[in-house]
Amino acid sequence: MSKQNNFEIIKEKIQVINFKIDFLYKKEGIKNFLTSFDPLNRPTKHLLPCNNCGKVPMLKYNGKIYIAACNCREFSLSRRKSISVPQYNKSPMSITIPYWIIPAFNIPTPEEMEPLILYEKIKMLRKYFELKTELAILRRKLKYTTTNLRHINRLKAFTVWAMYLQGEVKRTIKSRSPRNFETFQSGTI
């Protein structure tokens, strides 16, 4: 395959991804969930306390990965600090908070939007960030824009925050009506 053909294939992928992103953003209401939150700006301020000792852990880098360490235990995380925070928060080590106060997104309370509907919206929010990440990587390959690694890391961090939020909404749905959630997941509701 020639370099020109590869270039054309990547350009076509970019067009398709842009269409999907536009659809999710405008038609599915993803824009309503977005805030000015920056997962790369002082991410450790969003660490939740340990569910055992109540202390907020410190993130330590051991040369390979970050480790969340508090008074009573340690938990291995990611190579990136911005991704380590939501990973720790969704772990069994941290306290649990209501999903609508997770700082990364503007999330309605259960009274404002049914959690089953919200769960589907969060799946689309996650897909939105996965597509934005893929788009940024393709553009970087083409040297199409000045897309830098910091932007790509920010998008990857948002994807992990969306995964954390998705898990918390799912947990809430299961705690309210486990049978309903199983039925919903199978597509019969």
C-alpha positions as a printed NumPy array, in Angstrom:
array([[  0.   ,   0.   ,   0.   ],
       [  1.408,   3.361,  -0.982],
       [  1.844,   6.246,   1.382],
       [ -0.777,   8.21 ,  -0.596],
       [ -3.368,   5.399,  -0.244],
       [ -2.695,   5.182,   3.486],
       [ -3.115,   8.956,   3.742],
       [ -6.496,   8.745,   1.936],
       [ -7.699,   5.893,   4.172],
       [ -6.846,   7.88 ,   7.299],
       [ -8.615,  10.962,   5.887],
       [-11.757,   8.872,   5.24 ],
       [-11.616,   7.493,   8.799],
       [-11.367,  11.053,  10.093],
       [-14.503,  12.038,   8.158],
       [-16.477,   9.073,   9.532],
       [-15.315,   9.729,  13.099],
       [-16.158,  13.44 ,  12.787],
       [-19.679,  12.507,  11.676],
       [-20.134,  10.161,  14.673],
       [-18.763,  12.748,  17.101],
       [-21.061,  15.416,  15.708],
       [-24.045,  13.078,  16.034],
       [-23.26 ,  12.209,  19.645],
       [-22.567,  15.818,  20.575],
       [-25.638,  17.386,  19.004],
       [-28.303,  14.715,  18.608],
       [-27.649,  12.661,  21.729],
       [-27.11 ,  15.626,  24.038],
       [-23.531,  14.856,  25.086],
       [-22.848,  18.602,  25.196],
       [-25.17 ,  18.852,  28.214],
       [-22.81 ,  16.667,  30.273],
       [-19.608,  18.564,  29.496],
       [-18.092,  21.066,  31.924],
       [-14.866,  23.041,  32.192],
       [-13.314,  20.208,  34.251],
       [ -9.723,  19.432,  33.25 ],
       [ -8.539,  15.973,  34.375],
       [ -4.899,  17.003,  33.904],
       [ -5.131,  20.05 ,  36.184],
       [ -4.28 ,  18.97 ,  39.748],
       [ -5.986,  15.57 ,  39.432],
       [ -5.121,  14.469,  42.974],
       [ -7.554,  17.006,  44.448],
       [-10.314,  14.642,  43.276],
       [ -9.086,  11.568,  45.163],
       [-11.691,  10.156,  47.524],
       [-10.828,   9.072,  51.082],
       [ -9.994,   5.466,  51.929],
       [-13.067,   3.506,  53.014],
       [-11.047,   1.9  ,  55.816],
       [ -9.02 ,   4.653,  57.53 ],
       [-10.822,   7.716,  56.108],
       [ -7.606,   9.402,  54.922],
       [ -7.147,  10.708,  51.395],
       [ -4.307,   8.673,  49.873],
       [ -1.169,  10.129,  48.38 ],
       [ -0.239,   9.181,  44.832],
       [  3.33 ,   7.928,  44.664],
       [  5.192,   7.16 ,  41.466],
       [  7.495,   4.153,  41.757],
       [  9.182,   4.663,  38.384],
       [  6.673,   2.526,  36.507],
       [  3.184,   3.201,  37.87 ],
       [  1.341,   5.338,  40.394],
       [  0.376,   3.823,  43.716],
       [ -2.339,   5.22 ,  45.989],
       [ -1.105,   4.931,  49.56 ],
       [ -2.869,   5.928,  52.76 ],
       [ -2.296,   4.993,  56.406],
       [ -3.572,   1.441,  56.064],
       [ -2.828,   0.133,  52.553],
       [ -1.569,   0.632,  48.996],
       [ -3.257,   0.175,  45.625],
       [ -1.474,  -0.074,  42.244],
       [ -2.856,   2.133,  39.5  ],
       [ -1.783,   3.498,  36.114],
       [  1.306,   5.029,  34.529],
       [ -0.553,   8.347,  34.242],
       [ -1.539,  10.411,  37.252],
       [ -4.688,  11.757,  35.534],
       [ -5.964,   8.221,  34.911],
       [ -4.934,   6.948,  38.34 ],
       [ -7.428,   9.189,  40.157],
       [-10.656,   7.784,  38.651],
       [ -9.147,   4.276,  38.774],
       [ -8.615,   4.621,  42.521],
       [-12.018,   6.268,  43.072],
       [-13.815,   3.347,  41.424],
       [-11.786,   0.788,  43.38 ],
       [-13.146,  -0.948,  46.477],
       [-10.555,   0.964,  48.534],
       [-12.244,   4.368,  48.234],
       [-15.466,   5.594,  49.728],
       [-18.484,   5.683,  47.435],
       [-20.137,   8.983,  46.556],
       [-23.408,   9.63 ,  44.704],
       [-22.7  ,   9.529,  40.98 ],
       [-24.194,  12.979,  40.338],
       [-21.429,  14.686,  42.338],
       [-18.535,  13.082,  40.446],
       [-16.635,  16.203,  39.368],
       [-15.798,  15.441,  35.732],
       [-19.256,  15.925,  34.233],
       [-22.544,  17.735,  34.698],
       [-24.698,  14.791,  35.759],
       [-28.401,  14.979,  36.632],
       [-29.683,  13.513,  39.89 ],
       [-31.97 ,  10.441,  39.812],
       [-34.934,  12.796,  40.218],
       [-33.883,  14.785,  37.13 ],
       [-33.166,  11.775,  34.887],
       [-34.021,   8.135,  35.366],
       [-30.761,   6.209,  36.06 ],
       [-31.547,   3.608,  33.356],
       [-31.755,   6.386,  30.747],
       [-28.689,   8.088,  32.197],
       [-26.741,   4.828,  31.949],
       [-27.332,   4.752,  28.191],
       [-26.312,   8.425,  27.92 ],
       [-23.097,   7.719,  29.823],
       [-22.304,   4.873,  27.42 ],
       [-22.602,   7.43 ,  24.614],
       [-20.476,   9.918,  26.569],
       [-17.771,   7.278,  26.907],
       [-18.012,   6.484,  23.18 ],
       [-17.732,  10.213,  22.443],
       [-14.393,  10.436,  24.282],
       [-13.13 ,   7.193,  22.732],
       [-13.901,   8.611,  19.267],
       [-12.331,  11.986,  20.12 ],
       [ -9.178,  10.138,  21.246],
       [ -9.073,   8.069,  18.07 ],
       [ -9.558,  11.217,  15.987],
       [ -6.744,  13.061,  17.771],
       [ -4.382,  10.113,  17.244],
       [ -5.247,   9.89 ,  13.53 ],
       [ -4.758,  13.626,  13.089],
       [ -1.422,  13.391,  14.827],
       [ -0.389,  10.562,  12.472],
       [ -1.228,  12.756,   9.498],
       [  0.454,  15.744,  11.079],
       [ -2.91 ,  17.265,  10.172],
       [ -3.01 ,  19.58 ,  13.134],
       [ -0.852,  20.479,  16.06 ],
       [ -2.612,  17.858,  18.202],
       [ -0.252,  17.342,  21.095],
       [  0.119,  14.451,  23.507],
       [ -1.327,  16.498,  26.36 ],
       [ -4.619,  16.792,  24.459],
       [ -4.65 ,  13.051,  23.754],
       [ -3.896,  12.297,  27.427],
       [ -6.744,  14.603,  28.47 ],
       [ -9.166,  12.71 ,  26.205],
       [ -7.94 ,   9.358,  27.573],
       [ -8.447,  10.628,  31.116],
       [-11.995,  11.746,  30.286],
       [-12.664,   8.257,  28.928],
       [-11.599,   6.74 ,  32.256],
       [-13.722,   9.26 ,  34.182],
       [-16.693,   8.256,  31.989],
       [-15.987,   4.579,  32.763],
       [-15.94 ,   5.386,  36.479],
       [-19.232,   7.278,  36.175],
       [-20.766,   4.464,  34.137],
       [-19.871,   1.969,  36.862],
       [-21.341,   4.153,  39.601],
       [-24.622,   4.632,  37.723],
       [-24.778,   0.882,  37.094],
       [-24.19 ,   0.194,  40.8  ],
       [-27.007,   2.594,  41.709],
       [-29.402,   0.923,  39.26 ],
       [-28.537,  -2.535,  40.577],
       [-29.028,  -1.437,  44.181],
       [-32.474,  -0.046,  43.358],
       [-33.695,  -2.957,  41.271],
       [-31.209,  -5.674,  40.327],
       [-33.728,  -7.579,  38.236],
       [-34.665,  -4.493,  36.228],
       [-31.023,  -3.89 ,  35.362],
       [-30.49 ,  -7.461,  34.123],
       [-33.592,  -7.137,  31.943],
       [-32.439,  -3.724,  30.709],
       [-28.979,  -5.08 ,  29.815],
       [-30.531,  -7.931,  27.813],
       [-32.542,  -5.412,  25.791],
       [-36.024,  -6.584,  26.768],
       [-37.075,  -3.345,  28.462]])
